Amino acid sequence: MTTTARPPAGLRDFYENPAVPVASGDARSRRQARMLATALRGRAGATVLDVGCGDGTAAAVTARLLPGHRIIGVDWSQDALRRAAPRIGTVVRGELEGGGLPFATGAADAVLFAEVIEHLVDPDGALDELRRVLAPGGHLMLSTPNLAAWYNRALLLAGVQPVFSEVSLRGIHGRPGSEVVGHLRLYTARALRQFLAASGFEVVRLAGAPFHGVPRALRPLDRLACAVPGAASILLVHARRAR
């Protein structure tokens, strides 16, 4: 994962662990890739940065729908880049903190920012840097777990910690699930829209995606919830850099 303010050694080591899950599933990757393909329709040779590319799985899905475009995987983790290189081809080590990403201002036509923002200490600085590397009118494809997912609303009413939220990096406490993934921030659809607008982006579309961790018996409901993005498991946003 790519972060902004440098995390303590323990947190950095946590994200370097290849066993830590880094994505919400193939369904999200496919939906996000289709959104980007639609945004770039009619263009050729676009430069797409997958910032926080992890093992490159999402970028590989995207590449299949974007022939003729250049996709570059970016991550601060050397281990992640080693795993991503066979899937993406072009990978670059970079961080959103300090000197910023190793790209010129306005160098990218689109940025994939999938399952990253919920891990950031400084999401404001991250969006500032993504806006810098995007060309005017460039596309930001952001995805993140939804704090207000349909089941989280019920869990909160019952006094249970919402899914996706965490109180410790050492174990799960007070919520369903068994995987610790290092989430620091969670967003509702309304909060995410307002945050992007305040950061210099225009929201073009908000969609929903299912979450692979939902129990099998509840997955049909989870897919149905995608029709109402504000209640979906995963928020998918297509935003453009304001000119």
N, C-alpha and C positions, 0 to 999 in steps of 0.2 A: 504494500500500500504506500501511496505517496502522502506525506504529511507536510504541514507548514512549519509550525514551531517545532524545534527538535525535541522529540520525546525522550524521556529518561531511558537509560540503557535497558531497563527491564521491559519497557514497552516496545522499544526498537527490536530487542531480541524476540519478543512475542510475535511481531509481524514478520520476522525472518523465518519463523518456523513454518515449513511447507505443509504441515498438518493443519494449520489454521485455515478454515474455509474463507475464500476470498470473493465469492459470488453467490447470488441468490438463485442460480439455476439457468439452464439453457433457454427456457421460455422467455426470460427477461432479455437475454442476449439476442435472441432472434427478433423479438419485438423492437428492441432498440436499434438493431441493425436495419430493419425495414424502415423505421422512421428516418434514419440517416440517409438511406438510399433514396427515399422520397425527397428529402431536402436537397440532395445533390443531383437530382434528375436533370438531364440536359447539360450537365457540366462534365468536363473531362480533365483528368490529371490533377484532381484536388489533393491537397496535403491534409491528412487526418492524423492527429495525435491522440493516442490512447494513453491518457495520463493516469498513472496508477494501474498499469496493464496487468500486474500480477503475473500469472503463468501464461498469459497470452491467449487464453481460451476465448474470451469475448472478441478480441481483435480478429482471431481466426474465423469466427462466425461472420463478423462484419466483412472481412476481406472477400468472402465468397459472394457477397451481394454487391460488392463495389469493385468490379474489374476495371482496370485502367486508372485507379486512384492509388496514391501512395499512402500506406499506413505505417506509422512509426510508433513502436511501443516505448513508453517512458515509465521508469520506476526508479526509486532510490535503492532498491534491494538488488544486489548483484546476483543473489541466488534466483530471484524471480526472473531477472533478465536472462539468465542461463536457460531457464526452463521455457521462457517465452520465445527465444530466438528461433528455434526450429519451427514454431507455428507462425511467427510474424515475418521473420527475415531481417528487418531493420529494427534494432532496439538501441536506446540511448539511456544512459544513466542521468537522472535529473531529479531535482527536488523543487518544491514550490517555495521553500523558505530561502532566506539569505539572498544570494545573488539571483535566485529565480531559475526558471527553466532555461536550458541552453539553446534557445531559439530567439531569432530576431523579432522585434515588435511587428505584429501583423503577418507572421510567417505562415500561420495555419488557416486553412479554410474551414476546418471543423475540429472539434475536440470531443472525444469520448471521455466521460468522467463517471465511470460506472462503479457503484458500491465503494466510493471513496470518501465522500463528504461526511458521512457519519463517523469516520475515524479521525477527523481533523481536530487539532487543538485550535487552529486559527482559520476557520472557513472563510472569513472576510478577506484575509490576505490571499488565500487560494483563489478565490473568484477574481480578485484584482489581477493576479498573475495570468489566469486563463484569459481574461479579457484583453490583457496586453498582447499575448501571442496570437490572438485571433484577429484576422483582418476585419475591417468594418463590415458589418452584416454577416460575419462568420457564424457558424452554427455550433451551439453547445448542446450535447446530448448527455444529460445527467440522469442518473438513477440512484435511488436510495430507499431503504425500508420506510414504510409508512407508520408513524406513531399511531395514527387513527385508523389502522386496519380494522376491518369489521369485527374480528375476534378480540382485538385489543380493547375495543369499546366495552365489550361484555366482561372481559377480564378486570378492567378497572372498576366497573360497577360492583364486581365481586371482591374487590380489594386485593387483586392479584397483580403482581408486577407485569407490565406489558411485554409481549414477545418483542425481540430485537433490543430491548433495553438491558443494561448490565450494571451491576454494582461492584463487580470484582473481576480481575483478570485471572483469578485462581479457580473459580468455580461458579456455578449457576445458583442463585439464591432467590427464592420467592417467585419464580416464573416457570412456565413450561419450557421444555427443551433441555439439551445436554451439551451443546457446543458453546464455548466461550469464543467470541469473535472480535472483541475489542471495540465495541461501539461507544463513542463518546457523546454523540449528538444525534437526536432524532427529530424529524420534521413531519408536520402535517402538510397537506396540499396547500392550504392557505398560507402557512408560514413560509413554505418554500417559494411560492409565487412572489410574496412580498420581499423576501430576501434577495431573490434574483433581480427583481425590478430595482431595488435599492443599490444593487451592485453593477448596474449599467447594462442589464439584459432585458430584452423584450420576450416574454413567454409566448411562443407560437402555439404550442399544444401541450396539454397535460393528459397523460394516459396512465393506465394501470397494468400491472403484470402479476401473475401468480407467484407464489413462493413454494419452492420444492420441499421445504420443511413442514408444510401443513400435513397433518395426518391424512392418509389415503382416503378415508371415508368422507373427509371434508373438502377434498380437492375440487369436486364439482361446484360447491358453493364458492370456493376461492376463485375459480375461473369466472363464475357469474359476477362476482364482485368487481371484476375488472371493468365492467360496463359503467361503474360509478367510481372514477379514479380516486376520489377522496376517501373511499372505503376499501380500496384494493390493498393487497399486501405490499406491493412495490410501486413506488411513484416513478414514472418515466416522464421526463420533461425535455421538450425541444425548445430551446431559447436561442435568440440571435443577439449578437453583440450590437448594442445601439450605436448608430453611426455618430 
